[in-house]
Amino acid sequence: MLFFIYAIIGMQVFGNIALDPESAITRHNNFRSFVQGLMLLFRCATGEAWPSIMLSCIKGRPCDPLAKKPELDCGSNLAYAYFVSFIFFCSFLMLNLFVAVIMDNFDYLTRDSSILGAHHLDEFVRIWAEYDPNATGKIHYSEMYDMLKNMDPPLGFGNKCPNRLAYKKLIRMNMPVDDDGKVNFTTTLFALIRENLSIKVRSADEMDQADDELRDTIRNIWPLQAKKMLDLLIPRNEELSKGKLTVGKIYAALLILESWRSTKFGRIEPAVLPRSSFFNCLLDMAAGQWTGNSKTGNLEPESTEEANLLSHRNTQRKSFR
């Protein structure tokens, strides 16, 4: 736009100057047409002999015979302001702006992706919206695992993150799960930030104390916001206590299951499975799920299907023993 404006002004003011091979206004360097004016301005923008071009356009220059103008000269002292202002805007402002854009893009491309920044929040919101299209602020815990696998580090896990490592990170985060098996947006985001920046992250025995210290810190720094969002940022101990379902407990069970499957006991056929106290314990627990009723105290199956399953379990246990 700057070149267009100055090219049009140059055509109107300096377009009738006679061409002189001895001066800077020649048949290759003039304001006769719009295109030639752009080329001349581009040459000036590079800094090549722009003072000579300016002096060739001042008052006193002869006019082109084909211009049909009564004046004896076609130059103008406006050339001083014209060329100086163009060089100022083009060389000192536009060029610096161009360099600044290049440097900004270079900084973006070479930025350390392992450093958590504000731009990662936009990525988290965008990917969360794919799993929560209705903007309820909650997603299922199984979808949260898929979401974090599809999100690049440092906030997410990435596609190449091993399942065991992802499970361990989710166990440390340990967000509460509601009755529908869903986790909250704010709780998940703060847990990811806390895990990545290692904010008050300690061993499992000291996490309750670390949570209390972090709550006090948030109350001191943001007293107004803490009243509304403190329980979302750092869930209360009652929500993480025994009997409450959390993400950490769910993925701890999945990690145990995956570890068991990776052993030779998890890969061999049940008919040749050796006697194992741990495996028998699992069978006892599984059988108890079908025979026990915590509400009524009845140990008998409640349906024919459960009776068949119970009979199959007992037969399987006897074959192992």
N, C-alpha and C positions, 0 to 999 in steps of 0.2 A: 504493500500500500504506500509506503514511503517513497519507493522508486517511481510508482505510477504518478503520484502527485507532483513530484519534482520534475519528472519527464514532461508532463503537460505544461507546467510553468516554464520550463526551459524552451519548449517549442514556441510558446507565445512571445517570449522576451528575446531569445537568442536564435530563433529559427531563420532569420533573414541575413545573418552575417555571411559575408562572402568567404568562400573557401580559399585558403591560402596554404600552399605546401610548406611555406616558411614559418607558419604559426602552428598552434595546437589545434586549430579548427581546420580539418582537412576533409576530404571526401569520405574517409573512413571514421572520422571523429567529429560529429556535429549534431545539431538539433533539428535537422531537416524533417525527420519523421519520428514517430513515436518509438519505433524499434531502435533507431539509431540513438535517440535520446537515452533509452534504457542502457544501451551498450556503453555510452559515454559515462553515464552515472556509475555503472558497474566498475568501469576503469577508475573513476575517482574514488570509489569505495575501497578499492585495493590500495589506494595511496599513491598511485603512479602518476606523477607530474600533474597533480590537480592544481597547484598554483599557476602553472603555465596555461592550463585551460581557462582558469579564472581570469588571468590577465589578457587572454585572447578574446574575452567576451565583454571587457569594460568599454566605456564610452569612447568613441573615436574610431572604431573599427568600420571598414567600408562595408557597404551593403551589396548584396548579390544583385547583379543587373536584372535578373529574372523576377526579383521581388516586387518590382513596380511600386517602389516607395519613394516619395519625394525627398525624404531625409537623406543627408549626405553620409550619415553614419548610423549604424544599426546596433551598436553596443549599448550597454547600460551599466551605470555604477551599481546597480542592484546586484551585479555579479558578485560583489564582495560578500554581501549578506547571504546571497543564494548559496554559494559554494561553501562558505564557512559554516553556515547552519546545517547544510547537508552532511558535511564531514563530521560535524559534532554529533548529530543524531545517528548517523550511520556507523561511524567508527567507534565512538565512545559509548553509545548507549545500546544500539542494536547488536553490535559485535559482542559486547560484554554480556548482553542478555543471551545471545546464542551460546556463548561459552558457558554461562551459568547453567543452561539447560543440559548441555553435554555433560558437565560435571555432576549435575544432579542424577542423570541417568547412569553415569559411571558409578556413582556412589551406591545407587540402588542395585546395580548388577554385581558389584563386588562386596556388598554388605554381608556380614557374617550372619548366616541364617540361623545359627545356634543362639543368637541373642534375641531375647523376647522383646518385641516392640509393639507400639500401638497399632501398627498395620495388621498384626496377627488377630486382633479383635474383630476386624472386618471379615477376615477369613472364617473365624469361628462362627460369627453370626450367619454368614452366607451358607455354610455347610449345615449348621443347625436347622436353618429354615427348610432345607431339603428333607429332613426327617420330621419336621414339625410344621407342615404347610399351613395349619390352622392357627399358628402362633399361640398355642396354649402355654408355652413356657415349660413343657415337660415332654420327655420322650422315654420309651421303654429302655431298660438297662441293656438289653441285647442290642438295640439300635445304637446306643451310645458307644458300644464297642466297635461296631461297624463304622460309625461316624469318625471316631478317633483314628481308626486305621486308614480312612480316606483323607485325613488331614495331615498335612506335612508338619514335620518338627519345626520349631521346638514345642509348640502348643499341642500338636497331635502326635500320633505314634508313627504314621507313615505306613505304606503298604509292605515295606520290607521288614517291619518290626516283627520279631518272633512272637508267637502266641504266649509263650511262657513269660517273656519280658513284659509284654502288655498286661498280662494277668497280675504280675507283681506290682506294676505301677497302679493298677486299679485297686489292688488290695490296700496299698498305702493311702490312696485317696479316700476310700471308705465313705462314700456319700450315702445318706439314708435313702431308702426306697419306700414309696408310699404303698397303699393297699393294692393299687393297680400295677405295681412293678415299675413305676416310672421315677425318674430323677428330675430335679429342678435345674433350670438353665443357669441361674446365678450360682447355685451351689456347685455345679459342675465346672463352670468357668473359674471360680475362685480356687477350687481344688486343683485344677490344672496349673494355674498360675503359681499356687503355693508349692506344688510339686516341682515345677520347673525352676523356680527361684530359690527353692529350699528355705522357705519362710517358716521358721519354728517347726522344722521337721526333725523328729527324734525317734528313738526306738519305741516299740509298741507300749512298753511299760510306762514311758514318760509322755506319751502323746496327750493324755488328759491334762497334765500340767502345762504342756506347751499350748494346748487350745485355750486354757484359761488365761495364760499370759498374752496370747494374741488377741483375745477378746478385750482385755484391759487396754492394750495398745490401740485398738480400733476405737474404743470408747473415748480415749484421750485425744486422738487425732480428729475423728469425725463424730462428735457427740450427737449431732442431729440425725445423721444417716444411720448411726449405729442402732438407734431405737427401732428403726423400720427393717433393717436388713441384716442385723447381726446374726439372727438365728439362721438366715439363709446362707450367709457367708461361712459361718462356723456352726454346724449343727450342735444342738445341746447333747450332753452326755446321755440323757434319757432316750434320745432317738438312736443312739449307737450301742445301747446296753444289751444285755442278754435278752433274747426273746424278740428283738427287733431285727428285721431284715435290712441288711445294708449291702452295698455293692462289694465291699471288701469280703464279706462272708460268702457271697455268691461266687465270686471269682476265686476265692480260696478253695472252695469245693471243686470248682472246675480245674484248678491247678493240681489239686490232689488226684482228681480223676485222670488227668492227662499224664501225671507222673506215674500213676499205677499202670496205665495202658502202655507206657514206654518200657516197663519191665517185662521180664520173660513170663511172669504170671498173667499179665494182661494180654499176651499174644498167643498162648497155647490153648488147646481145646479144653472145655470144662471136664471132659471124661478123663483126661490124664492130669488134671490139676492136682498137685500135691496138697497134703494137709497143711493148712495155714491158719493160725489163730486169728490173724487180721481178717482173712477172707471169711472165716466162720462168723466173726463178729458182724461183718457186713451182711451175711445171710440172716443172722438173728435179727438185725435191725430191719431188714427187708421183710422178713416174716412177721415181725411185730406190726408193721404198717398194715398188714392185711388182717391180722387177728385181733389187734388191740383197738379199743374204742375208748378214748380218754374221757368222753362225755358220759357214756353209760356204764363203763366198766365191763362191758360184755366182751369176752375174748373169742366169741364165735363169729364166723363170717356172716355178713349181712345179706349176701346174695349167692346164687348158684355159681356165678362167674367168679366171685371171690373164693368160694370153696374149691373150685377147680384149680385156681391159681395157688391156693394154699397147699393143696395136695401135691401139685407140681414142685413147689418149693421144698416140701418135706422130703419128697423122693430124691430131689437133687442133693439135699444135705446128706441124706443117708449114703448116696453113692460116693460123695467126697470123703466121708468118714470111713 
